């Protein structure tokens, strides 16, 4: 019988348990890692989490006014090295999550050219963006690759591409936001192209042995949102191209009265490809997670709000269940 405390491997990464700290954005006024962030991850690692995914981190200087971490140039490297050293000193893995925000504007967008797949209103922020050009698409893919290489050099155990929650890469998959008529719009393979090419650019930059994960939406929670057939196609293509892990997430508000929000979708994805699948959202019941682990091919469990409230929750699970 598999347990949530098993030591496992995702390719060449050793995970001391099956609990993943899922990303929550950490505020910082200038993009740099600050003492609050260092203390936060210290508490999480001391609390027993085996692997931590950081809050989303900007890859492009054009979005520098947003109050979240950044790694679009080497000026941020010392802070990130302090963060990875802190995690490793406490026997935890740490993954840097990379994002391009786009029309899901976060904070002050004055002077920012807000980009999206198509020039349609953002349903959350009411922003009207500029349709991204082919040149800008390639530039952003390169920004992801460059940030991933910086993360590798700063000691992160891997990176995660944020292609969920309505940010730019997620929007390319969503018909409401993507109304393009070129090779990045229309059909499922075309709408998946942005995420796939971004992954390929990152893989080329960091090499085949460096862990690259991705977080994707399986439910957008809007009319004309991503379909599950779209999601299956993207996951299968990523798996075939060598992605190391796929984190399943989505719009949870319609499901917040249940637990393990995206269990059915994650189970279907895990059953159809060889890549490690992380189920995130609504995980807080130890027995339920153990049952899911032993009755599906889902291997890992992402926890965000539960760990924000109780950073030592994993240590509590250990005391109660071993």
C-alpha positions in Angstrom: 0.0 0.0 0.0 1.3 3.4 -1.0 1.4 6.1 1.7 1.6 9.9 1.7 4.9 9.7 3.4 6.6 7.6 0.8 10.0 8.7 -0.6 9.6 8.9 -4.4 11.3 10.1 -7.5 10.1 12.4 -10.3 12.7 11.7 -12.8 15.9 12.7 -11.0 14.3 14.6 -8.2 13.9 12.9 -4.8 10.7 13.8 -2.9 10.6 12.9 0.8 6.8 12.8 0.8 3.9 13.2 -1.5 2.9 16.7 -0.2 3.5 19.6 -2.5 3.1 23.2 -1.3 1.1 24.7 -4.2 1.8 28.3 -5.2 0.3 31.4 -3.6 1.6 34.8 -4.8 3.9 36.4 -2.2 3.8 40.2 -2.2 7.0 42.2 -2.5 7.3 45.8 -3.4 10.3 45.5 -5.8 10.2 41.9 -7.1 13.0 40.9 -4.8 12.9 38.1 -2.2 12.5 39.7 1.2 12.6 38.5 4.8 8.9 37.8 4.8 9.3 35.4 2.0 12.4 33.7 3.5 10.5 33.3 6.8 7.4 31.9 5.0 9.4 29.1 3.3 11.4 28.4 6.4 8.1 27.8 8.3 6.7 25.6 5.5 9.9 23.5 5.3 10.1 23.2 9.1 6.4 22.1 9.0 7.2 19.0 7.0 6.4 19.8 3.4 8.6 17.8 1.1 8.5 20.1 -2.0 7.5 23.7 -2.2 6.4 25.6 -5.3 7.0 29.3 -5.0 4.5 32.0 -5.7 4.3 33.0 -9.3 7.4 34.9 -10.5 7.6 37.4 -13.3 9.7 36.6 -16.4 9.3 40.0 -18.1 10.4 43.4 -17.0 7.4 45.0 -18.7 5.3 43.7 -15.8 7.7 44.9 -13.1 5.1 47.2 -11.5 3.2 44.1 -10.2 3.9 43.4 -6.5 5.1 39.8 -6.9 8.5 38.1 -7.2 10.5 38.5 -10.3 13.5 36.9 -12.0 13.7 38.6 -15.4 17.4 39.6 -14.9 20.4 38.7 -12.7 19.8 41.5 -10.2 17.3 39.2 -8.4 19.7 36.3 -8.2 21.1 36.8 -4.7 17.7 36.8 -3.2 16.7 33.6 -5.0 19.9 31.9 -3.9 19.1 32.8 -0.3 15.7 31.2 -0.8 17.0 28.0 -2.3 19.8 27.7 0.3 17.1 28.1 3.0 15.0 25.4 1.6 17.9 23.0 1.1 19.2 23.6 4.6 15.9 22.3 5.9 15.8 19.2 3.6 13.1 20.5 1.3 12.9 20.8 -2.5 11.9 24.2 -4.0 10.5 24.8 -7.4 10.3 28.3 -9.0 6.9 29.0 -10.6 7.2 31.3 -13.7 4.4 33.4 -15.1 3.5 36.1 -17.6 0.5 37.8 -16.2 -1.1 39.4 -19.3 -4.6 40.8 -19.1 -5.1 39.3 -15.6 -3.6 42.6 -14.4 -2.1 42.5 -10.9 -1.8 46.0 -9.4 -0.7 49.1 -11.2 -0.7 48.6 -15.0 0.1 52.3 -15.8 2.6 52.3 -18.6 2.3 48.6 -19.2 1.3 47.3 -22.6 -1.2 44.6 -21.6 -1.0 41.6 -23.9 -3.5 38.7 -24.4 -4.1 36.2 -27.2 -6.9 38.5 -28.5 -8.2 42.0 -27.7 -11.2 40.9 -25.7 -12.2 42.1 -22.2 -10.7 40.3 -19.3 -13.7 39.0 -17.3 -12.0 39.3 -14.0 -10.2 42.6 -14.4 -12.2 44.3 -17.2 -9.0 45.1 -18.9 -9.0 45.5 -22.7 -5.6 44.2 -23.8 -3.6 44.4 -27.0 -3.6 41.3 -29.2 -0.1 39.8 -28.9 1.9 39.7 -32.1 3.9 36.7 -33.4 7.1 38.6 -32.5 5.9 39.2 -29.0 4.9 35.6 -28.6 8.5 34.4 -29.4 9.9 37.1 -27.1 7.8 35.9 -24.2 8.8 32.3 -24.8 12.4 33.3 -24.7 11.8 35.3 -21.5 10.4 32.1 -19.9 13.5 30.2 -21.1 15.9 32.8 -19.8 14.2 32.9 -16.4 14.3 29.1 -16.1 18.0 29.1 -16.7 18.5 31.7 -14.0 16.4 29.6 -11.7 18.6 26.6 -12.4 21.8 28.6 -11.8 20.3 30.0 -8.5 19.9 26.4 -7.2 16.2 25.8 -7.6 15.3 22.1 -7.9 13.2 22.8 -10.9 10.7 25.3 -12.4 7.0 25.2 -13.0 5.3 26.9 -15.9 2.2 28.7 -14.8 -0.4 27.9 -17.5 -3.5 28.1 -15.3 -5.7 30.6 -13.5 -6.3 32.9 -16.4 -2.8 34.1 -16.9 -1.4 34.5 -20.4 -0.5 30.9 -21.2 -3.8 29.7 -19.8 -5.7 32.2 -22.0 -4.2 30.8 -25.2 -6.1 27.5 -24.4 -9.4 29.3 -23.6 -11.7 30.0 -26.6 -13.2 33.1 -25.0 -9.8 34.7 -24.7 -8.3 33.2 -27.9 -10.1 34.3 -31.0 -7.1 34.3 -33.3 -7.1 33.1 -36.9 -3.4 32.2 -37.2 -1.4 29.2 -36.1 -2.0 30.1 -32.4 -5.8 30.1 -32.6 -8.8 28.1 -33.6 -8.1 24.3 -33.3 -7.0 22.6 -30.2 -3.5 22.0 -31.5 -3.2 25.6 -32.4 -4.4 26.9 -29.0 -2.0 24.5 -27.3 0.9 25.7 -29.3 1.9 28.5 -27.0 2.3 26.3 -23.9 4.0 23.6 -25.9 6.5 26.0 -27.5 7.2 27.7 -24.2 8.0 24.3 -22.7 10.3 23.4 -25.6 12.1 26.8 -25.3 12.6 26.1 -21.6 13.8 22.6 -22.1 16.3 23.7 -24.7 17.7 26.3 -22.2 17.9 24.1 -19.1 18.7 20.7 -20.6 17.0 17.3 -20.5 18.0 16.5 -16.9 16.5 19.6 -15.2 13.0 19.2 -13.8 10.3 21.2 -15.7 6.7 21.1 -14.4 3.6 22.8 -15.5 0.3 23.9 -13.8 -2.8 23.9 -16.0 -6.5 24.7 -15.7 -9.0 21.9 -16.3 -11.9 24.2 -15.6 -12.0 27.9 -16.4 -15.4 28.5 -14.8 -16.6 30.8 -17.7 -18.7 30.4 -20.7 -16.6 29.3 -23.7 -13.9 28.1 -21.4 -11.4 25.3 -22.0 -12.8 21.9 -22.7 -11.6 18.7 -21.1 -10.7 17.4 -24.6 -8.4 20.4 -25.0 -6.8 19.7 -21.6 -6.3 16.0 -22.5 -4.6 16.9 -25.7 -2.3 19.4 -24.1 -1.3 17.0 -21.3 -0.7 14.1 -23.7 1.5 16.3 -25.9 3.5 17.6 -22.9 3.9 14.1 -21.6 5.2 12.9 -25.0 7.6 15.8 -25.1 9.1 14.9 -21.7 7.5 17.3 -19.1 8.3 16.0 -15.6 5.1 16.7 -13.8 1.7 18.2 -14.4 -0.2 20.0 -11.7 -3.9 20.0 -12.1 -5.9 23.1 -11.0 -8.6 25.3 -12.2 -11.4 27.6 -11.1 -12.4 26.2 -7.8 -15.2 28.5 -6.7 -18.0 26.4 -8.3 -16.6 23.4 -6.4 -15.6 24.9 -3.0 -18.3 22.9 -1.2 -16.6 19.7 -2.0 -13.1 18.4 -1.4 -10.3 17.4 -3.9 -12.0 19.7 -6.4 -10.4 18.4 -9.6 -9.9 14.7 -8.6 -11.9 13.3 -11.6 -10.0 15.3 -14.2 -6.7 14.6 -12.6 -7.5 10.9 -12.4 -8.4 10.8 -16.1 -5.2 12.7 -17.1 -3.0 10.4 -14.9 -4.6 7.3 -16.5 -3.8 8.4 -20.0 -0.1 9.4 -19.8 3.1 8.4 -18.1 3.8 11.8 -16.4 3.5 12.4 -12.7 0.2 14.1 -11.8 -0.2 16.5 -8.9 -3.8 17.1 -7.7 -4.2 20.6 -6.2 -7.3 22.2 -4.7 -9.4 21.2 -1.7 -6.9 18.7 -0.3 -7.0 18.7 3.5 -8.4 15.2 4.5 -5.6 12.7 5.1 -7.8 9.7 4.7 -9.3 10.9 1.4 -5.8 11.7 0.0 -4.6 8.2 1.0 -7.6 6.7 -0.7 -7.1 8.7 -3.9 -3.4 7.7 -3.9 -4.2 4.0 -3.7 -7.2 3.9 -6.1 -5.9 6.2 -8.9 -2.6 7.0 -10.7 -2.5 10.4 -9.0 0.9 10.6 -7.2 1.1 13.9 -5.4 -1.1 16.4 -3.6 -0.8 20.1 -3.8 -1.9 22.2 -0.8 -2.1 26.0 -0.7 -4.7 27.5 1.6 -4.5 24.7 4.1 -0.7 25.2 4.5 -1.2 29.0 4.6 -3.4 28.5 7.6 -1.4 25.7 9.2 2.2 25.7 8.0 3.0 22.7 10.3 0.1 20.6 9.0 2.3 17.9 7.5 4.1 17.4 10.8 0.7 17.1 12.4 -0.2 14.4 9.8 3.0 12.5 10.7 2.2 12.5 14.4 -1.4 11.4 13.9 -0.7 8.7 11.3 2.6 7.0 12.0 
